[in-house]
Amino acid sequence: MAEQLTPLAVTNRLVVQPSDMLTAVPPFVFAVPNGWTLDEAPGALAVVRLPQEVDGFWVNAMLTHDKVARSVDFKVAAQITWAKLQRTTTDLTERGEKLMRFGELPVYIRGAEFTGPKGGRKLAQLQALWFAPVTEGGKVVDFFQLVLTCPVEHMAACTPPIMEMLSTFRFV
């Protein structure tokens, strides 16, 4: 015979999303670059891409989010994301890195080039890594990553709109 549950017994076990115990992705805003479009993809919060293929490639910038240990800082995040990228290609080359500030938001930026998995095409990436502001306490921090991927020969044209987009990103 099934146990009879009282409303109080059920209420005491409810988990609400979002709540203090089960937090959501922090709310944010950003401006999509002129001439680009907003899209979606599995595993991404958002994808910003050009509306048409460029030389047979969909130029895109994928925004992702993870909750990571509070001990993760820019150095650790950069090492982890670089190691993940190294596992997907055999000829990865770093093309510079720096820590920038967009308003109050510090962002780690890194460039990379590699041969794409399909067709042997040379691709470039601009990786931007940042953390949401933290409050007191807690075991995790919200980690964001925006990765622009395009053919190497188009990176110079694609970078400025994405940097402009990053400059508009704000947590609200």
N, C-alpha and C positions, 0 to 999 in steps of 0.2 A: 504494500500500500504506500502511495506517495506521501511524502511529508507535506503537511500543510504549512505554507509560508505566510507569515504575516507581513503586511506592508513595511513595518519597521525592520524586520529581519532582512528583507530584500534591500531596503534603502541603505542599511549599514554596510552592504557589500558592493554598492554601485560605484563604478568608476566613470567619471565624466571627462570627456576630451573636448576642449582643453580644460585643465584645472591646475591647482597648485601641485597636485601629485602626478599628473600626466600632462605635461606641457606640450603645446603645439609649436610649430615653426613660428619664430617671432615674426610679427607683421612687418612688412616693408613696402617701399615704393621705389620705382625707378622709371626712367623714360626710355622707351624703345627708340633706337636711333632712326633718324629720317631715312626712309627707303627700305627699312628692315621690317620684318613681320614677327609677331609673337606666335609661337607654336608650342606643342607639347610632345613629350617623348617619355618612354618608360624610364623610371628612375630619376627624372628631372623635375624640379619645381617649375621650370620654364625653359623654353628654347627660343632664342632670338636668332633669326636667320634671314638671309637674303631671299626675296620672293621667287627668284629663278636660279636654276643651276648656273654655276660659273665654270665654263670649260668642263662640263660633265660632273661637277662636284657641288654638293649642297653646303655652302659656307654657313657655319652655324656656331653659336655660342650657347653652351649648355650650362644652366644654373642648377647646382645641386646643393643638398643640405645633409649634414650628418650631425649627430650628437657624439661628441668625443669627450674623453676624460679631461677634467679641469686642468690636468698637468700638461696637456698638449699646448705648445706655443707655436709661433711661426716657424721656428727652426725644425721642430719635430714634424709639423704638418708638411713642410716643404720636403723633408726627407721621405716621409711616407708616400706622398703623391708622386715624387720622382721615382721611387722604387716600384710603384704600381705601373707607371708608364714604361719603365725599363723592362718589365716582364712582358710587355706587348710588342716590343720591337727590338731588333738587333743592332740598329745603327742610330741610336738616340744621341743627339748633340744639343747641349744647352747653348742658348743664344743670349744669355744675360739674365740677371735678376736684380731686383731692388725692392726696397720697402718704400711705399708711397703713402701719402695721406690725402684722402678726399674728404674735405671738411673735417669732421671728427673721426672719420673711419680710416684706420690704418689698414693697408692692403699690400700683401706680398705679391709681386708680379715676376713671372719668369717666362722667358721665351724658349722654345724648343723646336727642333726639326727632326724628322725621321721619314722613313719610307713607309707609306701606307700599306696595310695588309692586302688591299685589292689592287692589282695592276702595277705595283711597284712605283707609284707616284710619290714624289717628294711632297710632304705635308709640313705645315708649320702650326704651332700652337702658341697661344698666349694664355697663360694660366694665371688667374687672380684668386688669391686665398684670403679670407678674412673671418673674423669671429664676431658674433653678436655681443653687444654689451652684456656683462654679467652682473647679477645681483649677489648679495651676500649668500653664503652657503651654497649647497648643491655639489653634486659629484660630476656634472657634465657641463659642457659649454656647446653652444650652437656654432657649427663650422660651416661656412659657405665656400663654394668654389664655382667660378665661372671659367669655362674653358672654350676659347675661340679656336676653331680648327678650319684651316683653309689651305689650298695649294700654296707652296712657298712663294711663287711669283705674285700672289695677290695679298700677301700679309701686309705690306706697306699701305695698301689702300683700305684694308679691313680693320686695322688696329685703331685708327683715330675714332671711328664711331663707337667702338666698344669701350675705349677709354672714356669717351664722353658719357656713355651709359653708366659706367662705374662711378663717374663723378656725381651722378644724380641719385645713386642708391642711398636710401635712408631707412633706418628702422623707425617705425612709428608706434 
